Amino acid sequence: MARVGVFVCFCGANIADFVDVPAVVAEAKKIKEVKISVEYKYMCSDPGQQMIRDAIVQHRLTSVVVAACSPRMHEKTFRKALSDAGMNPYLLEVANIREHSSWVHQKDKKAATEKSCDLIRMAVAKSIANEQLHEISVPVTKRALVIGGGIAGIQAHWISRMRGSRWCWWRKVLPSEGGWHSWMKPSPLWIAPSAS
Protein backbone atom coordinates (compact mmCIF):
# COMPACT_ATOMS: atom_id res chain seq x y z
CA MET A 1 0.00 0.00 0.00
CA ALA A 2 1.40 3.38 -1.02
CA ARG A 3 2.04 5.93 1.71
CA VAL A 4 2.75 9.30 0.11
CA GLY A 5 3.83 12.51 1.80
CA VAL A 6 3.01 15.84 0.11
CA PHE A 7 5.03 18.91 1.08
CA VAL A 8 3.90 22.25 -0.34
CA CYS A 9 6.27 25.21 -0.33
CA PHE A 10 5.26 28.88 -0.11
CA CYS A 11 8.56 29.81 -1.80
CA GLY A 12 8.27 33.10 0.06
CA ALA A 13 5.88 35.19 -1.99
CA ASN A 14 6.66 33.46 -5.30
CA ILE A 15 3.97 30.83 -4.78
CA ALA A 16 1.97 32.08 -1.80
CA ASP A 17 0.97 35.38 -3.44
CA PHE A 18 -0.64 33.64 -6.42
CA VAL A 19 -1.70 30.20 -5.12
CA ASP A 20 -3.96 29.44 -2.17
CA VAL A 21 -1.44 27.11 -0.49
CA PRO A 22 -3.70 26.01 2.43
CA ALA A 23 -6.39 25.02 -0.10
CA VAL A 24 -3.81 23.03 -2.09
CA VAL A 25 -2.69 21.22 1.08
CA ALA A 26 -6.32 20.44 2.00
CA GLU A 27 -6.98 19.11 -1.51
CA ALA A 28 -3.88 16.88 -1.35
CA LYS A 29 -5.12 15.40 1.95
CA LYS A 30 -8.20 14.09 0.10
CA ILE A 31 -6.07 11.73 -2.01
CA LYS A 32 -6.42 8.24 -0.53
CA GLU A 33 -2.69 7.36 -0.63
CA VAL A 34 -1.56 10.65 0.93
CA LYS A 35 -0.77 10.10 4.61
CA ILE A 36 0.57 13.59 5.35
CA SER A 37 0.14 16.90 3.56
CA VAL A 38 1.83 19.98 5.01
CA GLU A 39 2.96 23.45 4.00
CA TYR A 40 6.08 25.39 4.89
CA LYS A 41 7.47 28.79 3.95
CA TYR A 42 10.74 27.49 2.47
CA MET A 43 10.76 23.71 2.01
CA CYS A 44 14.35 23.80 0.70
CA SER A 45 15.63 25.31 3.97
CA ASP A 46 17.15 23.15 6.70
CA PRO A 47 13.94 23.15 8.81
CA GLY A 48 11.91 22.27 5.71
CA GLN A 49 14.20 19.37 4.85
CA GLN A 50 14.08 18.20 8.47
CA MET A 51 10.28 18.26 8.27
CA ILE A 52 10.47 15.91 5.28
CA ARG A 53 12.97 13.58 7.00
CA ASP A 54 10.88 13.41 10.18
CA ALA A 55 7.67 12.70 8.24
CA ILE A 56 9.32 9.88 6.28
CA VAL A 57 10.23 8.11 9.51
CA GLN A 58 7.11 8.98 11.53
CA HIS A 59 4.55 8.13 8.81
CA ARG A 60 6.55 5.30 7.19
CA LEU A 61 6.24 6.99 3.78
CA THR A 62 6.90 5.03 0.60
CA SER A 63 7.29 8.11 -1.62
CA VAL A 64 7.44 11.90 -1.36
CA VAL A 65 5.97 14.71 -3.45
CA VAL A 66 7.36 18.22 -3.02
CA ALA A 67 5.27 20.98 -4.59
CA ALA A 68 7.65 23.88 -4.97
CA CYS A 69 9.87 25.45 -7.59
CA SER A 70 11.62 23.87 -10.55
CA PRO A 71 13.30 20.49 -10.01
CA ARG A 72 16.37 22.11 -11.55
CA MET A 73 16.67 24.32 -8.48
CA HIS A 74 16.30 21.90 -5.57
CA GLU A 75 15.67 18.33 -6.70
CA LYS A 76 19.15 17.32 -5.49
CA THR A 77 18.44 18.99 -2.15
CA PHE A 78 15.22 17.03 -1.66
CA ARG A 79 16.76 13.77 -2.88
CA LYS A 80 19.49 14.17 -0.26
CA ALA A 81 16.82 14.69 2.42
CA LEU A 82 15.15 11.42 1.37
CA SER A 83 18.48 9.63 1.35
CA ASP A 84 19.34 10.97 4.82
CA ALA A 85 16.04 9.55 6.09
CA GLY A 86 16.87 6.11 4.68
CA MET A 87 14.59 6.33 1.64
CA ASN A 88 15.66 5.73 -1.94
CA PRO A 89 16.18 9.27 -3.34
CA TYR A 90 14.50 8.36 -6.62
CA LEU A 91 11.13 7.93 -4.89
CA LEU A 92 10.78 11.72 -5.01
CA GLU A 93 8.52 13.66 -7.36
CA VAL A 94 8.71 17.43 -7.66
CA ALA A 95 5.55 19.26 -8.74
CA ASN A 96 6.71 22.55 -10.20
CA ILE A 97 3.90 24.82 -9.02
CA ARG A 98 6.01 27.99 -9.11
CA GLU A 99 6.83 28.10 -12.83
CA HIS A 100 3.81 26.11 -14.02
CA SER A 101 1.13 27.70 -11.85
CA SER A 102 1.93 30.83 -9.87
CA TRP A 103 4.09 32.59 -12.45
CA VAL A 104 1.83 31.89 -15.43
CA HIS A 105 -1.46 32.59 -13.62
CA GLN A 106 -0.52 35.69 -11.64
CA LYS A 107 -3.78 37.43 -12.48
CA ASP A 108 -6.01 34.45 -11.64
CA LYS A 109 -5.41 32.95 -8.19
CA LYS A 110 -8.26 30.46 -8.58
CA ALA A 111 -6.80 29.04 -11.82
CA ALA A 112 -3.33 28.89 -10.29
CA THR A 113 -4.68 27.03 -7.26
CA GLU A 114 -6.66 24.55 -9.38
CA LYS A 115 -3.67 23.89 -11.62
CA SER A 116 -1.44 23.37 -8.57
CA CYS A 117 -3.89 20.79 -7.25
CA ASP A 118 -3.83 19.01 -10.63
CA LEU A 119 -0.03 19.02 -10.73
CA ILE A 120 0.09 17.52 -7.24
CA ARG A 121 -2.46 14.83 -8.13
CA MET A 122 -0.34 13.88 -11.14
CA ALA A 123 2.86 13.86 -9.10
CA VAL A 124 1.23 11.64 -6.46
CA ALA A 125 0.05 9.20 -9.14
CA LYS A 126 3.54 9.09 -10.65
CA SER A 127 5.20 8.68 -7.25
CA ILE A 128 3.04 5.63 -6.55
CA ALA A 129 4.21 4.05 -9.80
CA ASN A 130 7.89 4.89 -9.21
CA GLU A 131 10.35 2.11 -8.50
CA GLN A 132 13.60 2.32 -6.61
CA LEU A 133 16.59 3.16 -8.78
CA HIS A 134 20.22 2.64 -7.97
CA GLU A 135 23.17 4.55 -9.37
CA ILE A 136 25.65 2.60 -11.47
CA SER A 137 29.00 3.38 -13.03
CA VAL A 138 29.62 2.55 -16.65
CA PRO A 139 33.08 2.75 -18.20
CA VAL A 140 33.32 5.14 -21.12
CA THR A 141 35.56 4.55 -24.11
CA LYS A 142 36.88 7.92 -25.24
CA ARG A 143 36.36 7.57 -28.97
CA ALA A 144 34.48 9.74 -31.41
CA LEU A 145 33.29 9.64 -35.00
CA VAL A 146 32.79 13.05 -36.58
CA ILE A 147 30.86 13.04 -39.85
CA GLY A 148 31.37 16.13 -41.98
CA GLY A 149 34.33 18.40 -42.54
CA GLY A 150 32.40 21.64 -42.21
CA ILE A 151 32.94 24.24 -39.54
CA ALA A 152 30.93 22.22 -36.99
CA GLY A 153 32.78 19.00 -37.92
CA ILE A 154 36.18 20.64 -37.59
CA GLN A 155 35.15 22.09 -34.21
CA ALA A 156 33.77 18.77 -32.95
CA HIS A 157 36.95 16.95 -34.01
CA TRP A 158 39.14 19.55 -32.30
CA ILE A 159 37.09 19.52 -29.06
CA SER A 160 37.06 15.71 -28.82
CA ARG A 161 40.86 15.63 -29.20
CA MET A 162 41.31 18.40 -26.62
CA ARG A 163 39.11 16.51 -24.12
CA GLY A 164 41.33 13.46 -24.26
CA SER A 165 39.73 11.26 -26.90
CA ARG A 166 42.49 8.83 -27.87
CA TRP A 167 40.85 8.01 -31.15
CA CYS A 168 38.81 10.37 -33.27
CA TRP A 169 37.69 9.38 -36.74
CA TRP A 170 36.79 12.14 -39.12
CA ARG A 171 34.72 11.40 -42.20
CA LYS A 172 34.47 14.26 -44.67
CA VAL A 173 31.38 14.40 -46.87
CA LEU A 174 32.83 16.89 -49.37
CA PRO A 175 36.28 16.66 -50.93
CA SER A 176 37.71 19.62 -48.98
CA GLU A 177 37.73 20.88 -45.41
CA GLY A 178 35.34 23.67 -44.54
CA GLY A 179 32.25 21.95 -45.88
CA TRP A 180 29.67 24.02 -47.74
CA HIS A 181 31.19 27.14 -46.23
CA SER A 182 34.34 26.75 -48.37
CA TRP A 183 32.22 26.47 -51.55
CA MET A 184 30.14 29.57 -50.91
CA LYS A 185 30.63 32.63 -53.04
CA PRO A 186 30.26 36.09 -51.49
CA SER A 187 26.67 37.32 -51.67
CA PRO A 188 25.86 40.77 -53.09
CA LEU A 189 25.43 41.98 -49.49
CA TRP A 190 28.91 40.84 -48.54
CA ILE A 191 31.36 43.70 -48.23
CA ALA A 192 35.04 42.90 -48.61
CA PRO A 193 37.29 44.26 -45.87
CA SER A 194 39.18 47.38 -46.81
CA ALA A 195 42.88 47.11 -47.64
CA SER A 196 43.84 49.71 -45.04
N, C-alpha and C positions, 0 to 999 in steps of 0.2 A: 504493500500500500504506500503510495507516494505521500510524503510529508514535506510540503513546500513552505518556505519562508519568504515573504515579500517585504522588502525594505524600500520605502519611498523617500527620496531626498528632496528637500526644499531647494537645494542649490542656492542658498541665500534667497535673493529675490528673482533669480533667473527662472525658476519654476513656480515658486509660490505666488508671485504676482499675477500669473496668467493661468494657473491650474489650481482648482480647489483640492488641495492635497488631502485634507481630512476625508473628503468625499471619495477620493480615489482609494484611500486606505480602507474605508468602509466597504467599498465595492469589492475590493480584493478579498476581504474576509468572507464574502458570500461564496467564493469558489470552494467546492467541497474539499479539495486536496490541500488548501492553504491552512496551515496550523497556526501561523502567526503573521500578522500584517501590521507594521509599525511605520512611523514617519520620524524623520530626524532632520535637523537643519542642514548639516553637512555630513552625509553618510561616508564620504571618503576620509573624514578626519579620524584621528585615533579613537575618540569615544564612539564614533559611528561604526568603525570596524570592530571595536570590542563588543558593541551591541550585536553585531552579526555573529561573532564567535560564540558569545554567550547563548544566543538563541539556538545555534546549531546543536550545542551540547544539551541545553535544557529541554528543547522540544524534539530532539532526535530527528532533525531534518534530513531529508534525502536529497534535496536540491534547494537552491537559493535563487531568487529573482531580485535584482536591484533595479529599481526604477529611478534613473538619475540622468546624468549627462551621457555623452558619447562613450561607447566602449573604448574608443581610442584614448580617451583621457585617463580612465581609472580602472579598466578591466583587470590589469595586472595587480593593482592594489587590492581589489576585491578577491581575486583568485588567491592571493597570498593570505588574506584573512580566512578563506575557506581551508586552505592548506594548514594554517596554524591551528585550526580547530579540529584537524584530523579528517577533513572531508576532501575528496578528490576535487581539485580546483576547476576541473572541466565540467562540474555539475552546476556551474553558474550560468545564468542568463542575465544579460543587461538589457532592460527596456529603455531605449533612448527617448525619454519624454521631454527632455530639454529641447533638442534640435527638432524632433519630429512633432512635438505638440506645442509647447509654450512659445517657442520662437516663431513658429509659422501661424499661430492662431492668437496673436497678441491682442487683437481687437474683439475676440469672441471667447471669453472664459469658459462658457458652457461647452463649446465645440472642443476646446483644448482639453477639458476635463474628460469628456466622453472618449476622445481619441486616446488619452492616457490610459483610461480603463481598458480600452480595446487592446492597446499595446501590452499591458500587463497580463491580460487574459491569454494573449498569444504566447507571451514569454513563459507563463506558467505551463501551458500545454506543451511547449517545446521542452521545458526543463523536465517534465515528467517522462518524456521520450528519450532524454539524453542518457548516454551510457558513459561509464568511466573510461577515460582515456589515460594513456601513460606515455610519457615522453620517451623517444628512442633516439639513438644516434646512428646516423648512416654515413659511411665513409664516402667522400666525394672524390672523384677522379678529375683532376684539373686539366681538362681537355676541352677544346672548342672547335666548332666548325663554323666558319663565317662564309656565307654565300653572298657574293656580290663584291665587286671591287670599287663601288662608288664611295662617296664621302662617308656614309654611315658604315660601310663595310671596312674601310680603312681604319676608321675610328674604333670599331668593335675589335678588330684584329689587334690594334695597338693597345687597347685597354686590357684585353685578355692576357697579352704578353706581360704588361706592366704588373698585373695582379698575380703573377706567378704561374700562369698556365704553362706547363712544360711542353705541351704540344698544341699547336694551333694550326688547323688546316684552313686554307683560304682558297675558295673556289670563285674565280672571276667569271662573270656571265658575258661580259664584253671583252674584246681583245686588248683593251688598255685599261690602266688604272684610272680612277676618277669617275668611272661609270658614265651615265648620261650627261653628267655635268661637264666632262671633258669634250663632249661632242656638240655642246650647245654653242650657237653663234650669238653674238651680242644682239639684243633686241633693239629696236629703234629708240627705246627709252633709256638705253644704257649709255652712260656718258663716260668716255675714256678719261682716266686721270691726266691731269695736265703734266707737261714735261718739267715744269719748274719745281 
